[in-house]
Structures are given as structure tokens and as C-alpha cells.
Amino acid sequence: MKKASVLKKIKGGKTVKIDVEIDDGKIHNIVISGDFFVYPQEALEELENKLKGCSLNKAKSILKEYAEKITVLGFTLDDVAELLEKAFKA
């Protein structure tokens, strides 16, 4: 199992970080954290749970789907997709 922690500083001083465990090309566990707000509040935990068990391509698809369902302030779900790519390549 591979573990990665990837951080991105966003314009305006905000940060977003993912801590991810990858096993056999799939997300085993993921935590998205940083200096941001997500509405509705429970959506972040729901998204993290939805990403578990997904390949990188499936995770990107889920992130696009969630971009239409939730409001994020301080980063975009594209930023999370970028961090996931870095984690999978690490």
C-alpha cells in the first residue's frame, strides 16, 4: 500500500491537502483537509467515502459529478483531482 500526502496553495492564501492510501491502483482511504469551506457540511465526508475503492479515472469522474452538487469556497474540485494525480504518480 502506498501512502501520499499532497498539499496545494491556492491563490488568496488558501490551502487544500489530501492524505491518501492507494492499494492496487485504487483509493483505499482519503482525507481532504485545508483552509476552506464546503456546503453542505456533510458533503466532504460523503465525497471522501464515495472516492474509496476508485481508480484515478473513476475518482476524477466522481469529482466532476460532485462539482455540480456542492459548493466549495477556497479551492475547486479540479484542485483535488490535480492532487490525486500527483499522489498516484508519487
N, C-alpha and C positions, 0 to 999 in steps of 0.2 A: 504494500500500500504506500502510495506517495502522498506526502503532506506538503502543502504550499500555503504561504501567506503573502498576499499581494496587495499593495496599497497604491492608491492614485490620489494625487492632489488635484482638486478641481478649481477652475477659475473662481475667484472670490474667496479663496482660503478654506473651502470645504474639503473634506476627505471622505473617501469610501475605501473600505478594506474587505477582502474576502479571506477567510480561512477555510481551506477546502482539503478534503481527503479524497483521493482518486484511487480506485481499485479496478483493475482490468478495463481501463478506458471509460469508467463511469463514476459519477459523483457518489461517493459513499456518505459524506457528510459535508455540510456547508453552513457557514455563518457569515452573514453580511452585516458589517458594522461601520460606524463612522459618524461624521458630523452632518446629519441630515434628518429629514422628517419624511414619513410615509403615511399616507391616508388611503384607506382606513388603517388604523394602527396594526390590526391583526394580519394585514396583508403581507407583511415582510416574513413573518413566521410561516404563513401559508405558502409563500413563494419558495422559501428555503426547503420546506417539506416536499413541494412539487418537483424541485430540481434533483432531489435524491434519487439515485438509480438511473440518471440520464447521462447519455453521451454528450459531448460538447455540442454537436449539431442540434440534438433534441433540446438541450438547455437553452440554446440561442432562440429556438422556436418558441419555447415557453416564455422567455423574457420578452419577446415581441408581443406575444398574446397578453401578457400582464401589463405592458406599457399602455394598453388601451383600457385596462381595468382599474389601475391605481394611480394615485398622484404622488410623485416624489419631488421633494424640494431639496436641492443641494447637490444632486447628481442625476444621471439618467440611467435607465436600464441598459443602454448601449455601453456605458462605462463598466457595468458589471460583466457584460459579455466580453469586453476587452480584457478585463482582469481574469476571467475564466480561461480565455485563450492563453494568456501568459502562464497561468497555473498549469494548464495541460501540457505546455511546452517545457516547463521547468524541469 
